[in-house]
Amino acid sequence: MTTSAPRSSPLALTVLALLHYKPLHPYGIQRLVKEWGKEQVVNVKQRASLYRTIERLNGDGLIAVRETGRDQQYPERTVYEVTAAGRETARAWLEEMLAAPKQEFPEFPAALSNLLLLMPEDIADVLKRRADALAKKLDGLEAAMASEEKQGLPRVTRLETEYLRAVTAAELEWVRGVVEDLRTGRLAWSKEQLDAFAAEPTRQ
């Protein structure tokens, strides 16, 4: 029995949440994630990561084996169910993830912090490509929202898509603005400016 607190992750929370509804085997969990559109916020493309997460949750006592079955169509499948500890932990993880913004380190801000490796025209070109990709993503999210609304799903089940749509739209607007500023010269710099800034004493 582990003495450390179970480690949370988006995938672990999603597994526990799905097992709240009914016992499932790993393939059933993966299928529901895709059917319910949760692959937008949880990565289940790598089945190995799902199995590792299930193994960890089982080891932590948050889920338990309900049964192991076999039929002629499928190999042996282990069905899991959430435990009382799993229900309590899922609620605690959910409340923490909702209430406390987490310090994360995504790639895009890291790339922005190193833009000076590129020339201004190159930056404009690559950011234009990002804007095109964001516009395509936004179209997909809006189509998903329209489909979900047409199905009559309660809004509470569609909030992750609504959030992703809002974040993507905001990023697209910002990226397009930066591209425009680069192309018009409103965002410009010189080597002399940068050298002078680098030579200044570190500000406390």
Disulfide bonds with the S-S distance in Angstrom:
none
